[in-house]
Amino acid sequence: MKLPLARLLPAITGTSCLLLLAACGGGSAAGNSGNNGGSTSGPSDPDPPPAEFIVRGDLFSIDTGMIADADINLWVQTPGYGFSNWWVDRQLRSDGVGRFEAQVPASDVSLLAVTNDFVQPCAVRSKVTQDVEVRIEMLPKSALNMIHAPRPQSSVEPSVTGRIFETTRNGRRAIAGANLWAQDALEIGLASTRSDLSGGFYLCNLPEDTYIDIRKFGFNPVLVGPIGGTEPAILEIELVRESEPCPHC
């Protein structure tokens, strides 16, 4: 894995935690993928475990309804190794009515849906020991073009919230439209969102040792973490323009 460019250096202990994070550099594969926010390569073992169960689900937005023809990366983690379902079953996509289905072995799975017009702020994870049903809620990117953007109705704690800003001669200035990808320590994509007009963002249901890749055109990328687990976190994340010296590099 790539080393994080910034770490939370006290431990997160409760809902009032406020941490300042800032770094510059190359970022991670999640921010560069353009497809699924994480690795989709297969394991070195040529034969995955036998698929015993079915993961069925639907992809939807409260604002627009079911979401068709979206890419879905289903990461399958077994005791031996992990792999993307794309490796064994080709590309997984939602159908014309937003439904999808995949066969997997007994495992822990995480699902990340990606489209051009939506984000998935909350990670979707499930332990598979029988056939399971999952729901993936997405938000239209257009819904984030406001000062206080909505949150997914199916959001659960713990959450990771905060603001993205730059420092100017006149003080802090909020950065809207920054893209955030949440990934685990192996760079497997978990969730995605975008900062609203106040620079605010919301992510939820992230496991321990999650890293967040933040990118905005014209600014140095930032990677922060590890975060996640059982306690909410509030982050203040500074971006630095590419044309300016970066004190954290």
C-alpha positions in Angstrom: 0.0 0.0 0.0 1.0 3.6 -0.4 2.0 5.4 2.8 -0.5 8.0 3.9 0.5 11.6 3.4 -1.1 12.7 6.6 -2.1 10.9 9.7 -4.5 11.7 12.5 -2.2 12.2 15.4 -4.1 12.2 18.3 -6.5 9.3 18.4 -10.1 10.0 17.7 -12.1 9.9 21.0 -15.6 11.1 20.7 -17.9 13.3 18.7 -16.2 16.6 19.6 -12.9 15.7 18.1 -11.6 18.4 15.8 -8.4 17.7 13.9 -6.5 19.8 11.4 -5.1 17.8 8.5 -3.0 19.0 5.6 -0.6 17.4 3.2 0.4 17.5 -0.5 1.6 14.8 -2.9 0.7 12.1 -5.2 -2.4 10.6 -3.5 -3.6 7.1 -4.1 -5.0 4.8 -6.7 -8.5 5.6 -5.5 -8.4 9.1 -6.7 -6.9 8.2 -10.0 -9.0 5.2 -10.9 -11.9 7.0 -12.6 -13.9 3.8 -12.5 -14.4 2.3 -9.1 -12.2 4.0 -6.6 -10.2 0.9 -5.8 -8.2 -2.0 -7.1 -10.0 -4.5 -9.3 -7.1 -6.8 -10.0 -7.4 -10.4 -9.0 -5.5 -12.4 -6.4 -2.3 -14.3 -7.3 -4.1 -17.6 -6.6 -5.6 -18.5 -10.0 -8.7 -20.1 -8.5 -11.1 -18.1 -6.2 -13.1 -20.0 -3.6 -16.3 -21.5 -4.9 -19.3 -19.1 -5.1 -21.9 -20.4 -2.6 -24.2 -17.5 -2.0 -25.9 -14.7 -3.9 -25.6 -11.0 -3.1 -28.7 -9.2 -4.5 -29.3 -5.5 -4.3 -30.7 -2.3 -5.7 -29.1 1.0 -6.4 -31.2 4.1 -5.8 -31.4 7.8 -5.0 -34.2 9.3 -2.9 -34.3 12.2 -5.3 -34.3 10.4 -8.7 -35.3 6.8 -8.0 -33.6 3.7 -9.2 -30.2 4.1 -10.9 -29.6 2.0 -14.0 -26.3 1.1 -15.8 -24.0 2.0 -12.9 -20.6 0.3 -12.4 -20.5 -1.6 -9.0 -17.2 -2.8 -7.6 -18.0 -5.7 -5.2 -14.9 -6.5 -3.1 -14.8 -10.0 -1.7 -12.6 -10.6 1.4 -12.1 -14.2 2.4 -9.8 -15.5 5.1 -7.2 -16.4 2.5 -7.3 -13.3 0.3 -9.5 -10.6 -1.3 -10.5 -9.9 -4.9 -12.9 -7.9 -6.9 -15.9 -9.7 -8.3 -15.1 -8.1 -11.7 -12.1 -10.4 -11.8 -14.2 -13.6 -11.7 -17.5 -12.4 -13.2 -16.6 -9.5 -15.4 -18.0 -6.1 -14.8 -20.9 -5.8 -12.4 -23.5 -3.2 -13.3 -27.0 -2.3 -12.2 -29.6 -3.3 -14.7 -32.3 -1.1 -16.3 -34.3 -1.0 -13.0 -31.3 -0.5 -10.7 -31.0 -4.1 -9.6 -27.8 -6.2 -9.5 -26.8 -9.7 -8.5 -23.5 -11.5 -8.0 -22.4 -14.9 -6.7 -19.7 -14.9 -4.0 -18.1 -17.3 -1.5 -18.6 -17.0 2.2 -16.8 -13.7 2.9 -17.0 -10.1 4.0 -18.0 -7.9 1.1 -18.0 -4.2 0.4 -19.7 -2.5 -2.6 -18.9 0.8 -4.2 -21.1 2.2 -7.1 -19.8 4.8 -9.5 -21.5 6.9 -12.0 -20.8 10.3 -13.5 -23.7 12.0 -11.8 -23.9 10.5 -8.4 -21.8 9.8 -5.3 -22.0 7.1 -2.6 -21.3 8.8 0.8 -21.8 5.7 2.9 -19.9 2.5 2.7 -22.0 -0.6 2.1 -20.6 -3.7 3.9 -22.0 -7.1 4.7 -20.9 -10.4 6.1 -22.0 -13.2 3.7 -22.8 -16.5 5.2 -26.1 -17.0 3.2 -27.9 -15.2 0.4 -28.1 -11.5 1.3 -29.9 -8.3 0.1 -28.2 -5.0 0.1 -29.2 -1.4 -0.8 -26.9 1.2 -2.1 -28.1 4.8 -1.7 -26.5 7.5 -3.8 -26.8 11.3 -3.9 -26.9 13.3 -7.1 -23.8 15.5 -7.4 -26.2 18.4 -8.2 -27.7 18.0 -4.7 -24.3 19.0 -3.2 -24.4 22.4 -5.0 -25.7 24.1 -1.9 -24.4 25.4 1.5 -25.9 22.7 3.6 -26.1 19.6 1.4 -28.4 16.7 2.2 -27.2 13.4 3.7 -28.3 10.0 2.6 -31.5 8.9 4.3 -30.0 5.5 5.0 -26.9 7.0 6.7 -25.6 5.3 9.9 -23.1 6.2 12.5 -20.2 6.5 12.8 -19.8 9.4 10.4 -16.9 11.4 9.2 -17.7 15.0 8.6 -15.8 18.2 8.2 -14.8 21.0 5.8 -12.2 21.5 3.1 -10.6 24.9 2.8 -7.6 26.9 1.6 -5.8 29.6 3.5 -5.8 33.0 1.8 -4.6 36.5 2.8 -8.1 37.1 4.1 -8.3 33.9 6.1 -9.9 30.6 5.3 -11.9 30.1 2.1 -14.2 27.2 1.6 -13.5 24.9 -1.3 -16.5 23.5 -3.0 -16.5 20.6 -5.5 -13.6 18.7 -4.1 -13.8 15.0 -4.8 -13.4 12.6 -1.9 -12.7 8.8 -2.1 -12.7 6.7 1.0 -10.6 3.6 0.8 -9.2 1.0 3.1 -5.5 0.3 3.8 -5.3 -1.9 0.6 -6.8 1.0 -1.5 -10.1 -0.7 -2.0 -12.8 1.9 -2.6 -15.5 2.2 0.1 -17.4 5.4 -0.5 -17.3 8.7 -2.4 -18.6 12.2 -2.0 -18.0 15.9 -3.0 -17.6 19.0 -0.9 -20.6 21.4 -0.9 -20.6 25.1 -1.3 -19.5 25.6 2.3 -16.7 23.1 1.8 -18.5 20.6 4.0 -18.6 16.9 3.4 -20.2 13.8 4.9 -19.1 10.1 4.9 -20.4 7.2 7.0 -20.1 3.6 7.9 -16.4 3.5 7.3 -14.3 0.7 8.8 -11.2 1.2 10.9 -8.0 2.2 9.0 -9.9 4.1 6.3 -8.0 6.7 4.2 -9.6 9.6 2.4 -8.2 10.9 -0.9 -9.2 14.5 -1.6 -8.7 16.0 -5.1 -9.6 19.3 -6.7 -8.4 20.6 -10.0 -5.7 23.2 -9.4 -4.8 22.0 -5.9 -2.3 19.5 -4.6 -4.0 16.2 -3.7 -4.3 15.2 -0.1 -4.5 11.8 1.6 -5.6 11.6 5.2 -5.9 8.8 7.7 -6.3 6.3 9.2 -9.8 7.1 10.4 -13.0 5.2 10.9 -14.2 2.6 13.4 -16.6 3.1 16.2 -16.4 6.9 16.9 -17.5 9.8 14.7 -14.8 12.2 13.5 -14.8 15.9 12.5 -12.0 16.9 10.1 -10.6 20.2 8.9 -8.7 19.6 5.7 -6.5 22.3 4.0 -5.7 22.2 0.3 -2.9 24.1 -1.2 -2.9 25.4 -4.8 -0.4 23.8 -7.2 1.1 27.2 -7.9 1.9 28.0 -4.3 4.6 26.5 -2.0 3.3 23.6 0.0 4.6 23.9 3.7 3.6 20.3 4.3 5.5 18.7 1.4 
